């Protein structure tokens, strides 16, 4: 596997990258909701965002090959955020209710955690750095755009379904890791980032992963439910 590299939390690079990401997400959401009036305009803009995110997902592979860093143990999009990044642009082209719920209840909290404690699985250079923040910022942007601009909503009780399927996904990824000698979704080796939520060594850090994962799903289910109620009232007004 390619050695992972981290960005020091609260470093100048950390602040700059996250502030730029937040600004781009905020401006995009503002443009989609406040400037674009008709639903068709908002939908066409969603296609444009999806095209940008899909392009990012595609061009990373030839670049990895070019710099001799494409390896099956590290380059497949099998981390949670890698899977969520694919879902993020697929949903902007063609909506699916369950994938949307997976994105906003599990993908977004995972992306936020990744932005707060960045761990780049292929090392740091200008391309991988920009690609990392586009990928993870795109997960957050897509989920919020689908909710705030296109007015999609998680179904009642959807948190439980997402929690159950996330466990199935975890088992499948672990089996893949055993066959490839990889560490997607960190099922075999814990992340190297300095994160107080990651406690103990293998397999004890699973406990923190499971607890934080379930708590995130429930929390974001509540947040998106409350946010959607307020947005619905605003639309009626």
C-alpha positions as CSV (number, residue, x, y, z in Angstrom):
1,X,0.0,0.0,0.0
2,X,1.0,3.6,-0.6
3,X,2.1,5.3,2.7
4,X,-0.6,7.7,3.9
5,X,0.1,11.3,4.7
6,X,-1.8,13.7,6.9
7,X,-2.4,17.4,7.1
8,X,-1.8,18.9,10.5
9,X,-5.0,20.1,12.1
10,X,-5.0,23.9,12.5
11,X,-2.0,24.3,10.2
12,X,-2.1,27.1,7.6
13,X,-2.8,24.6,4.9
14,X,-5.6,23.0,6.9
15,X,-7.3,26.4,7.4
16,X,-6.8,27.5,3.8
17,X,-8.1,24.3,2.3
18,X,-11.2,24.1,4.5
19,X,-12.1,27.8,4.3
20,X,-11.9,27.6,0.5
21,X,-14.0,24.5,0.5
22,X,-16.7,26.1,2.7
23,X,-16.8,29.2,0.6
24,X,-17.3,27.3,-2.6
25,X,-20.0,25.1,-1.1
26,X,-21.8,28.2,0.3
27,X,-21.7,30.2,-2.9
28,X,-22.9,27.2,-4.9
29,X,-25.8,26.6,-2.6
30,X,-26.7,30.3,-2.6
31,X,-26.6,30.4,-6.4
32,X,-28.8,27.3,-6.8
33,X,-31.4,28.4,-4.3
34,X,-31.5,32.2,-4.5
35,X,-30.4,33.0,-8.1
36,X,-31.9,30.1,-10.1
37,X,-35.7,30.4,-10.0
38,X,-37.1,27.4,-11.9
39,X,-36.7,23.8,-11.0
40,X,-35.4,23.0,-14.5
41,X,-32.6,25.6,-14.0
42,X,-31.7,24.1,-10.7
43,X,-31.7,20.6,-12.2
44,X,-29.4,21.7,-15.1
45,X,-27.0,23.2,-12.6
46,X,-27.1,19.9,-10.6
47,X,-26.0,18.2,-13.8
48,X,-23.1,20.6,-14.1
49,X,-22.0,20.0,-10.6
50,X,-22.3,16.3,-11.2
51,X,-20.2,16.5,-14.3
52,X,-17.4,18.3,-12.4
53,X,-17.4,15.7,-9.6
54,X,-17.5,12.8,-12.1
55,X,-14.6,14.3,-14.0
56,X,-12.6,14.4,-10.7
57,X,-13.4,10.7,-10.1
58,X,-12.2,9.8,-13.6
59,X,-9.1,11.8,-14.0
60,X,-7.6,10.8,-10.7
61,X,-6.8,7.3,-12.1
62,X,-4.7,8.2,-15.2
63,X,-2.9,10.7,-13.0
64,X,-2.1,8.0,-10.4
65,X,-0.8,5.8,-13.2
66,X,1.3,8.7,-14.6
67,X,3.0,9.3,-11.2
68,X,3.3,5.6,-10.7
69,X,1.0,5.5,-7.6
70,X,-1.9,3.4,-8.9
71,X,-2.1,0.2,-6.9
72,X,-5.1,-2.0,-6.3
73,X,-4.5,-1.9,-2.5
74,X,-5.0,1.9,-2.4
75,X,-6.5,3.3,-5.6
76,X,-10.0,1.7,-5.7
77,X,-12.8,4.0,-4.4
78,X,-13.7,1.6,-1.6
79,X,-13.3,3.9,1.4
80,X,-16.5,5.3,2.8
81,X,-15.8,8.7,1.2
82,X,-14.7,7.1,-2.1
83,X,-18.1,5.3,-2.3
84,X,-19.9,8.4,-1.2
85,X,-18.1,10.5,-3.8
86,X,-19.4,8.3,-6.6
87,X,-22.9,8.3,-5.1
88,X,-22.7,12.2,-4.9
89,X,-22.5,12.7,-8.7
90,X,-24.7,9.8,-9.6
91,X,-27.5,11.3,-7.6
92,X,-27.1,14.7,-9.3
93,X,-27.7,12.9,-12.6
94,X,-30.4,10.4,-11.5
95,X,-32.0,10.6,-8.1
96,X,-32.4,7.5,-5.9
97,X,-34.0,7.8,-2.5
98,X,-32.0,5.2,-0.6
99,X,-28.7,6.4,-2.0
100,X,-29.6,10.0,-1.1
101,X,-30.3,8.9,2.5
102,X,-27.0,7.0,2.6
103,X,-25.2,10.2,1.3
104,X,-26.8,12.6,3.8
105,X,-26.8,10.4,6.9
106,X,-23.5,8.6,6.5
107,X,-21.6,10.1,3.6
108,X,-21.7,13.8,4.8
109,X,-20.6,13.1,8.4
110,X,-17.8,10.9,7.0
111,X,-16.7,13.7,4.7
112,X,-16.8,16.3,7.5
113,X,-14.6,14.1,9.6
114,X,-12.2,13.6,6.6
115,X,-12.0,17.4,6.1
116,X,-11.4,18.0,9.9
117,X,-8.7,15.3,10.1
118,X,-7.3,14.9,6.5
119,X,-5.5,11.7,5.7
120,X,-4.5,11.4,2.1
121,X,-4.1,7.7,1.1
122,X,-1.9,8.4,-1.9
123,X,0.4,11.1,-0.5
124,X,0.4,14.8,-0.9
125,X,1.1,16.8,-4.0
126,X,-0.9,19.7,-5.6
127,X,-3.1,17.4,-7.6
128,X,-3.9,14.9,-4.7
129,X,-4.5,17.8,-2.3
130,X,-7.0,19.6,-4.6
131,X,-8.6,16.3,-5.6
132,X,-9.0,15.3,-1.9
133,X,-10.9,18.5,-1.0
134,X,-13.0,18.5,-4.2
135,X,-14.0,14.9,-3.5
136,X,-14.9,15.4,0.1
137,X,-16.4,18.8,-0.3
138,X,-18.4,17.5,-3.3
139,X,-20.0,14.9,-1.0
140,X,-21.2,17.6,1.3
141,X,-22.2,19.9,-1.5
142,X,-24.2,17.2,-3.3
143,X,-26.2,16.2,-0.2
144,X,-27.0,19.8,0.7
145,X,-27.9,20.7,-2.9
146,X,-30.3,17.8,-3.2
147,X,-31.8,18.9,0.1
148,X,-31.8,22.7,0.2
149,X,-32.1,23.4,-3.6
150,X,-34.0,20.4,-5.0
151,X,-36.0,19.7,-1.8
152,X,-35.4,16.0,-1.3
153,X,-35.9,14.6,2.1
154,X,-34.9,11.5,4.1
155,X,-37.9,9.2,4.8
156,X,-39.2,8.6,8.3
157,X,-37.1,6.0,10.0
158,X,-34.5,5.9,7.2
159,X,-31.7,6.2,9.7
160,X,-32.2,2.5,10.8
161,X,-32.1,1.3,7.2
162,X,-28.8,3.2,6.6
163,X,-27.3,1.9,9.8
164,X,-28.1,-1.7,8.9
165,X,-26.8,-1.5,5.3
166,X,-23.7,0.2,6.5
167,X,-22.8,-2.9,8.5
168,X,-23.3,-5.1,5.4
169,X,-21.1,-2.8,3.5
170,X,-18.4,-3.0,6.2
171,X,-18.4,-6.8,6.1
172,X,-18.1,-6.8,2.3
173,X,-15.3,-4.3,2.3
174,X,-13.4,-6.3,5.0
175,X,-13.7,-9.4,2.8
176,X,-12.2,-7.5,-0.1
177,X,-9.4,-6.2,2.2
178,X,-8.6,-9.8,3.2
179,X,-8.3,-10.9,-0.5
180,X,-6.4,-7.8,-1.7
181,X,-4.3,-7.2,1.5
182,X,-5.7,-3.7,1.5
183,X,-7.2,-1.5,4.2
184,X,-10.3,0.2,2.7
185,X,-12.6,1.7,5.3
186,X,-9.8,1.0,7.8
187,X,-11.1,-2.5,8.7
188,X,-7.6,-3.9,9.3
189,X,-5.4,-0.9,10.4
190,X,-6.6,2.2,12.2
191,X,-6.2,5.6,10.5
192,X,-2.9,7.4,11.3
193,X,-4.6,10.8,11.9
194,X,-4.4,12.2,15.4
195,X,-8.1,11.8,16.2
196,X,-9.3,11.5,19.8
197,X,-12.3,9.5,18.6
198,X,-10.0,6.7,17.4
199,X,-9.1,4.6,20.5
200,X,-7.0,1.5,20.9
201,X,-5.5,-0.8,18.3
202,X,-7.1,-3.5,16.1
203,X,-9.9,-4.6,16.7
204,X,-10.8,-2.4,19.6
205,X,-10.9,0.9,17.6
206,X,-14.0,-0.7,15.9
207,X,-16.0,0.2,19.0
208,X,-15.4,3.9,18.6
209,X,-16.0,3.6,14.8
210,X,-19.4,1.9,15.4
211,X,-20.4,4.3,18.2
212,X,-19.5,7.4,16.3
213,X,-21.0,6.0,13.1
214,X,-24.4,5.3,14.6
215,X,-24.4,8.6,16.5
216,X,-23.6,10.5,13.3
217,X,-26.5,8.7,11.4
218,X,-29.0,9.6,14.1
219,X,-27.7,13.1,14.5
220,X,-27.8,13.9,10.8
221,X,-31.2,12.3,10.5
222,X,-32.5,14.7,13.1
223,X,-30.7,17.7,11.5
224,X,-31.9,17.0,8.0
225,X,-35.4,16.3,9.3
226,X,-35.5,19.6,11.2
227,X,-33.9,21.5,8.3
228,X,-36.4,20.0,5.8
229,X,-39.3,21.1,7.9
230,X,-38.1,24.7,7.9
231,X,-37.3,24.6,4.2
232,X,-40.8,23.2,3.4
233,X,-42.4,26.1,5.4
234,X,-40.2,28.6,3.6
235,X,-41.3,27.2,0.2
236,X,-45.0,27.5,1.2
237,X,-44.4,31.1,2.2
